[in-house]
Amino acid sequence: MKKQIPLFTKLLIALACWLVFLFIDISKKGIDTSRIEFYYFYYFPGFVIWFVSTIPLYNLFKKTGNWPLPKRITFVFLLGIAVGILKTFIAWTVFYFAVVPSEAPFFNFFQTVRPFFYVEASIIAWVMLLIFYGIELYENFKEKTLEANKLESQLANAQLQTLKMQLHPHFLFNVHNTIAMLIRDNQNTKALEMLLGVSELLRLTLTKTDNQLVTLNEEMDWIRRYLDLEKVRFEDSLIIQIDGFEEIKNLKVPNLILQPIVENAFKHGINRNIGGSILRISFSTTDHQMRIEVFNSGPRLPEKWSMDHVHGIGLKNTISRLEKLYGDDFDFTLTNEVDGVVASLKIPKG
């Protein structure tokens, strides 16, 4: 659907154009103070006619949208000349009855109207062309902007759906291996608990809202279930710490934004770490920003590593979604710490 400019905005555009034209016209001709009434009676009715006729004629002009460009220009040009002649006739009629003695013959008076005033009608036609095409270009620009925003939103939604349906084959593979191992070791209660946890995680993923933004509390509900399964798999060798969550749990964050970051911490860090491992998720805020940090112990990033080296679908999808949601108003980095890697995300506080 075409994005329409409000009527008030169209009137302002028309008013501005006609005022500029009036100023230029008066400046060009100069003002004879001895005939000041001429300017009053000549320009005032004319200006009213120009202004009042602009929007109805523009609506007529819109109906020619499918015409070839030369035909549209000719149509508006002739329309403008008609308005110019009408303006000249009415303005001079008003001037005649208000200023000229009534005994002067009306049609004899009109013989004094110089051809210039009718030629001026063509200038008015060009002004109308500028106004009409100016409004039309602005409407087209607003329409394209609306379409672009809609496409951006659709793309962000598609990325969210892709993220929800990925559900990490390697994670499920590891979980099912752990369940099989528990069954072989006759730890059936723990295996059943883990199987139920996987089912609940899948259910939660498939029924999770499609809203781009959710509360941090909703986001962490999913993450906690994910981490519960990982804790069973790693048993006592995994320490999980969550800091600063309660203070900001009602703030908004992008839906499923933590999942690929946490999964990446397991895939490239904790899974490759021998012995005890630490996963720490920290939250903090400033006046305008929320900061989320996910630290994992394990192998550090290679020397001279940069964000340009990110190739995983999860993190690339994350960065792309953040760009769609926040433009340049976010920061996402992966950096080394003494005994691991920290992913740091800064987004507007919402």
N, C-alpha and C positions, 0 to 999 in steps of 0.2 A: 504494500500500500504506500502511495506517495506521501511523503512527509509534507504537510501543509504549513505554510507560514501563517501565524495568527493574523487576523484582519488588522489589528492595531499596528503590527509591524509593517504590513504592506502600506498602510496609510502614512506611517512615518517615512518610509522609503519614498513614496510619491511626494509627500510634502517637502522633503529635503531636496529632491530633484527639481521640483517646480520653483522653490525658493532660490536655488542656485541659478536657474534659468532666468527668473525675474530680475535677480541682482545683476546678472551679466547684461540683460537686455536694457535695463535702465541705465547702467553704467555706460553702455555703448552709445545710447541716444542722448544721454545727458538730460537734465531737468531744467525746463524753462519755468522759472518761478512765477512769471507773469501768467502762465497757463496751468497753474498747479491743479485746477479742477479737471483739466484734461486727463492728467495722469491718474487722478483718483477714479474718475468714471471709466477710463479706458482699461486700467489694470485690475481694479477690484472685481468687476463682473467677470473679466477674463480669467483671473486666477481661480475664482470659485468654480467656473466651468471646468477648467483643467483638472482641478483637484477632485471635484465630485464625479467627473466622468471616468477617472483613471481606473478604479477597481471594477466597475461594470464592464468597461471595455477590455480590461485584462482577463476577466472571466470569459469574454467572447474570444479573446486571443488564445486562451488555453485550448479551446475546442479545435484549433488549427494545428495541434501538436503533431499530427501525422502528415501534415503537408510538407512538400519540399521547402527547403530554406528560402530560396528566392521568392517563392509564392507567398510565404509567411511575411517576409520583409515588405513585399509590395502591398499586401493586405494591410499591414499596420501603417505603412506610409500613407496610403490613401485614407485610412481611418483617421490618421493624425491630421491630414489636410482638411478633412471634413470638420473635425473638431476646431481646427484653427479658423476656418471660414465662419463657423457658427459663433465662435468667440468674437471674431471681428465684427460680425453683424450685430450681435447682442450688445457688445461694449459700445459701439458707435450709436446704436439706438438709444441706449441709456444716456449717453452723452448728449444726443440731440434733444431729448425731451427735458433733460435737466439743465442744460446750459444755453442751447441755441434758442433764439426767440421763436415762439410758436408759429409766427406767420411765415417762417421760412419753409418752403415746400420740402417735405420729407425726402422724396426721391431726388430732388435737386441737390439736397444736402449730401446724399450718398455719392453723388458724382465727384465730390471733393475728396473722397476716400482714395488715397493713392494706391496704386497697385502693390506698393511695398508691403502694405498691411495684409494683403492676401498672400504675397510671397512668404511673408513671415509664417504663414500656416505650415509651410513645408519644414521650417525649423522646429515648430511644435511637434511635427510628425517624428522627427529624429529624437526629440526628447522622449516621446512616448515609446519609441523603439528601445531606447536605453533603459527606461523604467521597466518595460515588460520583460526584456531579456535579462535584466538584472535580477528581478524577482524570480524568474524561471530558473536561472542559474543557481540562485540561492536555495530554491526548493529542491533542485536536483542534488545539490551538495548535501543538504540535510538528509535527503533520502538515502544517498550513498553512505553517509556516516551512520545512519540507523542500520542499514544492511550490514555494514562492516562490523558494528557492535554486536549484531545478532549472530553473525558468523563466528566472531570471537567467543561468544557465549556458548554456541553450539560446539565449537572445537574444545572448549574447556570441559563441557559436559561429556563429550566423547572420550576425552582423556581420562576423566574420572571413571567412566564405565569400563574403559580398558584396564585401568588400575584395579578395579574391583574384580574383574574377571581373570586377571593374571593368576591370582592366588598361588604364585610362587611354587612351581612344581618341585623345586629342590627342597623347599620347606616341608611340603607334604610327604615327599619321599623320605626325608629324615625322620619325620614323626612316625610314619608307618613302620619304618625300620625299628624305631625305638619300641613301638607297640609289639612288634613281632619278637623282639629280644626279651621284653618283659614276660610275654606269654611263654617263651621257651624256658625262662627262669622261674616259671610258676608264680609270677607276681601278677596274678590275674586281676586283683582289685585295682592295682595301680594302672594296669593296661586298660581296664574298663574306664577308669577315671580319665585317662588320656584320650581314649576314643570318644567319650562323651564331650570332652573339651574341644576336639577337632570338629565334631558335629555342630557344637554351639558356635564355634568361630565361623564356620561356613555359613550357618544360618544368619549370624549377625552381619556377615559381609554381604550376603545376597539381599537382606532386608534393610541394609543401611540406607539412610536418606540420600537422595540425589542432590540435596542442597550443596552448593559450593562451600559454604561456611557452616561450621557447627561449633558448639561450645567445646572448650578444651576437655571438659568432663566427659562428653560423648566420645571424643577422640581417644582419650586415655582408657575408656572402658574397653574398646577394641584392643588397644595395645596391651593392657593387663592380661587379657585372655590369651593373647599371642605369647606373652612372656611366661605365663603359667605353664604352657606346653613346653617351652624351651627349658624351663627350670626342671621339669621332669626328665628331659633328655640329658641335661648336664648334671643333674642331681646336686650334690654339695659343692661342685667345682665352679659354680656360677653365683656371683653376688650381684644383685640388682638393687640399685639405689635410685630413688625418685625424690628430687628436692624442689621445693618452692611451688608445688602443684596446688595445694589447697588455697593459697592466697589469690590465685588467678584462674581458678577452674571454670568460671563462668564467662571468661573472655572468648571471643570467636577466633577460630583458626581454620585454615582450609581443610576440607574433608579428606581424610586418609593421608594427610601430609606427613605424618610421623612414620607410617608403615614402611615405605621404601627406605627411609633413613635408618630405622631400627634393623630392618632386614639386612641392609648393607653392612651394618655393624657386625652382625653375626656371620654373614657370608665371607667377608674379607678380613675380619678380625678375630672374633671369638672362636669360630670354627677352626681357625688355623693356630690357635694358641694352645700350648701344652701346659697342663696344670690349671691352677685357679684362674678364673677370668672375672672381669668386672664390667658391668654395663651400668652407666650412670646417665640418667635423663634429668636435666636441670632446667628450671623455668625462672625467668626474672623479667621485670619490666622497668621502663623509664616512663617519662611523661607521655611519650608518643610511640614507643616501640615495645614489642614483646620479643624476648630473646629465648630461644630454645637451643640447648646444647645436648648432644648425644655423644657420650664418650665410651669407647670400647678399648679394653686392653688387648694387646696382641701386636702383630707386625705393623710397623710404621709405613707411611707412604714412601715411595722411592724418592731419592734425591732429585731435585728439580721438577718434582711432580707439580702439576697445576690443574685447575678445573677443566682445562681443555682436554685433559686425558680421561674425562668421564665418558664411558661408553655404555654403561649399563642402562637398560630401558627404564628401570625404576627411577634412578636419579635424574636422567635426562627428561623423563616425563615430569618429575617434580619441578625442575627448573623451568620447563616450558609452562606448566600450570601457574607457577608463581609469576611469571612474566605476564600471562593473560590476566591474572587477578590484580596485580600491583604495579605493572609497568616496570619502572626503574626503582620503585620505592620498596626494595627488599634487598637482603644480602644473604648469600648462602656460600659457605666455605667449608673445606675439609683441610685440617691442618694437623701436623704432628704434635704430640705431647711426649713427655719423657718415656712413658711406657705404653703408648697406644696412639689412637687417632681420635680427634673430636670433630664432629660435624656441628657447625654453628649456623643457626637460621635466625635472621632478624626480619620481622614483618611489622607493619603498622599495628598499633594497639587498637583492637576492636572489641 
